[in-house]
Each structure stands twice: as structure tokens, then as C-alpha cells.
């Protein structure tokens, strides 16, 4: 494993989060918007990811919503609508140079592997 210098150096001062008015929100429900989001995220040093999973009346359940944020934009991805195209995020989610911050990630790594391949 190779670590980037920023990953092992002394931490910088915490960056204050931007407010809602300063951070555009994008509802991603088409392949074109998903591609735009991926291109934006490819240029980021860190991204935050949270998944929502629906399991009412099912044994396995399904990933239905993905929340992704960079320091400049927030995205809500309709994973049901884009189920067959979610593989487009594979490069960003597996890129070791992009730090991923996950919230409550006990299943957030397993679900996309199972649901999106």
C-alpha cells in the first residue's frame, strides 16, 4: 500500500463546512447527471458517502439512495432508477487517492458490492 503525503502528514486545521446556500444540491436520476457527478468527484481529494437501504417486506433488501458530497457540491443519487449504471462510480469509490468518509458504514461497503456488482 502506498499512501499520499497528505494522508500521513500532520493534520491541517479543520475546514469549516460550507452552508446550504453555498453548496449546490443535485438530484441525480439520469445517466448523464451520473456521469457529470463522477467527473466532478474524480477531481476531489475526499468525498463523503452515505447509503440508504430499503428492506421492508424483503429478505435481502435493496440500496435505494446514495448521498455523496464533496466540499463544493451535494448529490442525491436515485439508485433504483440508475441501478444498471451505478458501476460508473467504481473508479471513484476504488481510487486510493480519494479519501472516502462513510457514515454508519457497517453495511455501506457491502450493499453496493452486492447490488451493483
Buried (B, 14 or more C-beta within 10 A) or exposed (E): EEEEEEEEEEEEEEEEEEEEEEBEEBEBBEEEBBEBBBEBBEEBEBBBBBBEBEEEEEEEBBBBBBBBBBEEBBBBBBBEBBBEBBEBBEEBBEBEEBBBEEEEBEEBBEBBEEBBE
